[in-house]
Amino acid sequence: MQRLQDRVAVVTGGGSGIGLATVRRFAREGARVVVADIDTAAGESAAAEADGRFVRTDVTDEAQVRALFQTAVDVYGGLDIAFNNAGISPPEDDSILTTGLDAWQRVQQVNLTSVYLCSKYAIEHMLNRGKGSVINTASFVAVMGAATSQISYTASKGGVLSMSRELGVQFARQGIRVNALCPGPVNTPLLQELFAKDPERAARRLVHVPLGRFAEPEEIAAAVAFLASDDSSFITASQFMVDGGIAGAYVTPL
């Protein structure tokens, strides 16, 4: 499919995981892609694969975020799609009883403040076009609770979900759609690190997935491409669940 032919897309966290899979999917569907990542080697590799442009970006730095979206406009003439996906889940973020303020604030800055900044500067440019699609990576944990807590991560994703809903409503009449993507657990380096460090804690997650497995990054990228395209033209302010049925489950199959 070529649903995104000649559209200009920015992907943050585009060097690995869901971001990299989305960069590849966007390119296959005809988009011109600007890859943002703090990892220069990974970001350059992803951009080269997509025949796109790499901009090293600390997504918590307002000036760098502003420059990222301006680069997309300067190089490709406008902005159609923003996939605000960069995020972290450090081991220091755990139970509220053990998570320090420094860890709390770091996760909030990367996972929530960055989405605020990216949405702000993406929407400014999209208003000039009179249309656009913003997809913000939240999580299924934004709508559920867990005994294996990552308190700041969970709170940050709840913030992304609420902010995306509000932006989707605010800018709907101006042709800009904003949706919160809510993936379930995905087979990415972040999840693999969790398995390596604490297999028992990781296994506790898998039992709650009705489909019986974690998602592959390409499956999430397919959902992002749908939300970026005109196939989702009547979808905005949504919590778009791609979670293998977790949020709908009480008891899962044996």
Secondary structure, 3 states (H helix, E strand, C coil): CCCCCCCEEEEECCCCHHHHHHHHHHHHCCCEEEEEECCHHHHHHHHHHCCCEEEECCCCCHHHHHHHHHHHHHHHCCCCEEEECCCCCCCCCCCCCCCCHHHHHHHHHHHHHHHHHHHHHHHHHHHHHCCEEEEEECCHHHCCCCCCCCHHHHHHHHHHHHHHHHHHHHCHHHCEEEEEEEECCECCHHHHHHHHHCHHHHHHHHCCCCCCCCECHHHHHHHHHHHHCHHHCCCCCCEEEECCCHHHCCCCCC
